Amino acid sequence: MLVVVPYLIQHPGTTLDEAASLFEIPVPQLRRDLEQLFLAGLPPYGPGDLIDVDIDEDGGIWIAMADHFARPLQLTRQEALAVYVRATELAATPGIPVAPALTAALAKLRDALGPEALGEAAGIAGADPGIAPPYLDAVRTASASHERVRITYVAQSTGERTDRLVDPEEVFASAGHWYAAVWDVDVDDERLLRIDRIASVEPTGERFTPRGLLGAGRPLYTPSERDLDVRVRLRPPARWVAEYYLARDVTEGSDGTLEVTLPTGTMRWIARLLLRLGSDAEVVEPAALRDEIVSQARETLGRYRQDLPTSG
């Protein structure tokens, strides 16, 4: 539609048959897509901000209230990077019917971005979902066959190793990592596990009945009563954080910054994220988080200094 709409605005009265032939879209699909355009527009999405489409008795297409879309979309570099990161995750998710077409589109976007931008995209995502963690296939197999498995899991925040009996229902990629939405039998509750943190997988031969746990598209963090609310200011290169993580009370500044509240169960995790963002993120509150970031930065710097060769 981002290509079709500008053409129809510049060529009012184009018929459904003509547009369908020009853009190689079946007429019924084109009609359905056009009839959904009344849901699109510009903020604040009031009646005067949404696109108006009229298809007359002869099939002529007339579009109004869409001046903003009169020219083909031009993505900024940051927007293109965000599209590339999220589309790569979607293409890597099993069972997506449009994955071949999406992969072909990603190849074109990859060529347009170039190697330097792709390196930045990898840094945004934090990892490459195309690189499979060791037990991805085992967890996928168990999920597909609804088989309960026993796993050893290493907690990211503490490094603690625990043995768990889980029912893996959904496997998906998001924010640069592979995840499994599982039912933890021992605690009788849902858990979201990062598959690269799984140290072993042992089939049990038992089958489970899926409970309908959410997979791709779900929030990567489930709030709890023990959460600490962190308020941060994100500069434009770091706005992706508000999309990838659960964010509340989002306020946009006139300079393109976002001020958001991020709930977190551990200060150490959020400090690692903000340390990676560098000058693109600023802690608003609590002040203790700044101290944690400084502590982690010193710890990281100390490790680098230990690895440096000594001069003779």
C-alpha positions in Angstrom: 0.0 0.0 0.0 2.9 2.4 0.6 3.6 2.1 -3.2 0.0 1.8 -4.4 -1.5 4.7 -2.5 1.0 7.3 -3.9 0.2 6.1 -7.4 -3.6 6.3 -6.9 -3.3 9.8 -5.4 -1.4 11.0 -8.4 -3.8 9.1 -10.8 -7.3 9.7 -9.4 -10.0 7.5 -11.0 -7.7 4.6 -11.8 -9.9 1.5 -11.9 -9.5 -1.6 -9.7 -8.7 -3.7 -12.8 -6.0 -1.2 -14.0 -4.3 -1.0 -10.6 -4.5 -4.7 -10.0 -2.8 -5.3 -13.4 -0.2 -2.7 -12.8 0.9 -3.8 -9.4 0.2 -7.6 -10.0 -2.3 -7.8 -7.1 -5.5 -9.9 -7.5 -8.5 -7.6 -7.7 -10.3 -9.0 -4.6 -7.2 -8.6 -2.5 -6.6 -5.0 -3.7 -10.3 -4.1 -2.9 -9.9 -5.6 0.6 -6.6 -3.7 1.2 -8.1 -0.4 0.0 -11.2 -0.9 2.2 -8.9 -1.2 5.2 -7.2 2.1 4.6 -9.7 4.0 6.6 -7.9 2.6 9.6 -4.6 4.3 8.6 -3.5 7.9 8.8 -1.6 10.2 11.1 -1.6 10.9 14.8 -3.8 11.6 16.7 -5.9 9.3 14.4 -9.1 11.3 14.7 -11.8 11.3 11.9 -10.0 14.1 10.1 -6.6 12.3 10.2 -7.6 9.0 8.6 -7.4 8.1 4.9 -10.7 8.2 2.9 -11.1 5.8 0.0 -14.1 5.7 -2.3 -14.6 3.0 -5.1 -17.3 4.1 -7.5 -19.7 1.9 -9.5 -17.3 1.7 -12.4 -14.4 0.5 -10.1 -12.7 3.9 -10.1 -10.6 4.5 -7.0 -10.6 8.0 -5.3 -8.4 8.6 -2.3 -8.6 11.7 -0.1 -7.1 12.8 3.3 -3.8 11.2 2.3 -1.5 14.0 1.3 1.2 12.8 3.6 1.3 9.5 1.6 1.4 11.2 -1.8 5.0 10.3 -2.3 6.7 6.9 -2.0 8.0 6.2 1.5 11.6 7.2 2.1 13.0 5.4 5.2 15.7 7.1 7.3 18.8 5.1 8.1 17.6 4.3 11.6 14.1 3.3 10.3 15.7 1.0 7.7 17.8 -0.6 10.4 14.8 -1.1 12.7 12.9 -2.8 9.8 15.9 -5.0 9.0 16.3 -6.2 12.6 12.6 -7.0 13.2 12.0 -8.5 9.8 15.1 -10.8 10.2 13.6 -12.1 13.4 10.3 -12.7 11.8 11.9 -14.5 8.8 13.8 -16.8 11.2 10.6 -17.8 13.0 9.4 -21.3 12.0 6.0 -21.6 10.3 5.8 -18.1 8.7 4.2 -18.6 5.3 5.7 -15.4 3.8 9.2 -16.2 5.0 10.6 -16.8 1.4 9.3 -13.4 0.1 10.4 -11.7 3.3 13.9 -13.2 2.9 14.1 -11.9 -0.7 13.1 -8.4 0.5 15.7 -8.5 3.3 18.4 -9.3 0.7 17.6 -6.1 -1.1 17.5 -4.1 2.1 20.8 -5.6 3.2 22.4 -4.5 -0.1 21.1 -1.0 0.3 22.2 -0.7 3.9 25.8 -1.9 3.3 28.1 -3.8 5.7 28.7 -0.9 8.1 25.0 -0.4 8.8 24.5 -4.2 9.1 27.2 -4.2 11.8 25.2 -1.6 13.7 22.0 -3.6 13.2 23.7 -6.6 14.8 24.7 -4.4 17.7 21.1 -3.2 18.1 19.7 -6.7 18.2 22.4 -8.0 20.5 22.8 -11.2 18.6 22.0 -12.8 15.2 18.9 -14.9 15.4 20.1 -16.7 12.3 22.9 -18.3 14.5 21.2 -21.2 16.2 22.0 -21.8 19.9 23.1 -25.4 20.7 19.8 -26.8 21.9 17.5 -24.9 19.5 16.7 -28.0 17.4 16.0 -30.1 20.5 13.6 -27.6 22.0 11.9 -27.1 18.6 11.5 -30.9 18.3 10.0 -31.2 21.7 7.6 -28.2 21.0 6.4 -29.7 17.7 5.8 -33.2 19.3 4.4 -31.8 22.6 7.0 -33.7 24.6 7.9 -32.7 28.1 11.7 -32.3 28.6 14.1 -31.8 31.5 16.5 -29.0 31.1 19.4 -27.3 32.9 19.0 -23.6 32.7 21.6 -20.9 33.6 20.0 -17.6 34.9 21.3 -14.6 33.1 21.3 -12.3 36.1 23.0 -14.6 38.6 24.6 -17.4 36.7 22.7 -19.9 38.9 22.1 -23.4 37.3 18.8 -25.0 37.9 17.2 -28.3 36.7 13.7 -27.8 35.4 10.9 -30.0 34.0 9.2 -28.0 31.3 6.6 -28.2 28.6 7.9 -26.1 25.6 4.9 -24.7 23.7 6.3 -21.9 21.5 9.8 -21.3 20.0 10.5 -17.9 18.4 13.2 -15.3 17.8 13.0 -11.7 19.1 15.4 -8.9 19.9 18.3 -10.9 18.6 17.8 -14.1 20.7 15.8 -17.3 20.5 13.2 -17.9 23.2 10.9 -20.7 24.4 7.6 -20.0 26.1 7.3 -23.0 28.5 5.2 -24.3 31.3 7.4 -25.0 34.3 6.0 -28.1 35.8 7.8 -27.7 39.1 6.4 -24.2 39.9 3.2 -24.8 37.9 3.5 -21.5 36.1 4.5 -20.0 32.7 8.2 -19.0 32.0 9.9 -17.4 29.1 13.4 -18.9 28.6 16.3 -17.8 26.4 17.4 -20.9 24.5 21.1 -19.9 24.5 20.9 -20.1 28.4 19.9 -23.8 28.2 22.8 -26.0 29.1 21.2 -29.4 28.5 18.0 -31.0 27.2 16.8 -34.5 28.2 13.6 -36.0 26.6 11.3 -37.6 29.1 9.0 -39.5 26.8 5.9 -37.8 28.4 3.5 -35.8 26.3 1.7 -32.6 27.4 -1.4 -30.8 26.3 -0.7 -27.2 25.1 -2.1 -24.4 27.3 -2.1 -21.8 24.6 1.0 -19.9 25.7 1.9 -16.9 23.5 4.9 -17.0 21.2 6.2 -14.5 18.6 5.0 -11.0 19.3 4.6 -11.4 23.1 6.4 -9.0 25.5 9.8 -10.3 26.5 9.3 -9.4 30.1 6.4 -10.3 32.4 5.9 -7.7 35.2 5.6 -8.8 38.8 4.9 -7.1 42.1 8.7 -7.2 42.9 9.6 -5.0 39.9 11.6 -1.8 40.2 10.5 1.0 37.8 13.4 2.6 36.0 12.8 5.9 34.2 15.2 6.6 31.2 15.6 9.1 28.4 16.3 7.5 25.0 17.9 9.5 22.2 16.8 8.7 18.6 19.3 5.9 18.0 18.0 4.1 21.1 14.3 4.5 20.5 14.2 0.8 19.5 14.3 0.0 23.2 10.7 1.2 23.7 9.7 -1.3 21.0 11.6 -4.4 22.1 11.0 -4.1 25.8 7.9 -3.5 27.9 7.7 0.3 28.3 5.1 2.4 30.2 4.4 6.1 30.4 6.1 6.9 27.1 6.7 10.7 26.5 8.1 12.0 23.3 10.3 15.1 23.4 10.5 17.8 20.7 14.1 16.7 19.9 13.1 13.2 19.1 13.9 11.7 22.5 11.7 9.3 24.3 11.3 9.2 28.1 10.0 5.8 29.2 9.5 3.7 32.3 11.0 0.2 32.1 10.0 -2.3 34.8 12.9 -4.7 35.7 13.3 -7.5 38.2 17.1 -6.9 38.6 19.1 -3.7 38.5 22.0 -5.5 37.0 20.2 -6.4 33.8 18.9 -2.9 33.1 22.4 -1.5 33.9 23.9 -3.8 31.3 21.4 -2.6 28.7 22.1 1.0 29.4 25.8 0.5 29.4 25.5 -0.9 25.9 23.5 2.1 24.8 26.2 4.5 26.0 25.4 8.2 25.5 22.2 7.3 23.6 20.5 6.7 27.0 20.3 8.7 30.2 19.0 7.5 33.6 16.3 9.8 35.0 15.7 7.7 38.1 16.6 6.0 40.4 20.0 7.4 41.2 21.2 4.0 42.4 21.1 2.8 38.8 23.8 5.2 37.8 26.0 3.8 40.5 25.3 0.2 39.2 26.2 1.3 35.6 29.5 2.9 36.8 30.3 -0.3 38.8 29.7 -2.5 35.8 31.7 -0.2 33.5 34.7 -0.4 35.9 34.4 -4.2 36.2 34.4 -4.5 32.4 37.3 -2.1 32.0 39.2 -4.1 34.6 38.8 -7.3 32.6 40.1 -5.6 29.5 43.1 -4.3 31.4 43.9 -7.9 32.6 43.9 -9.1 29.0 46.3 -6.4 27.8 49.8 -7.7 27.1 52.5 -6.2 29.4 55.3 -4.3 27.7 58.8 -5.5 28.2 
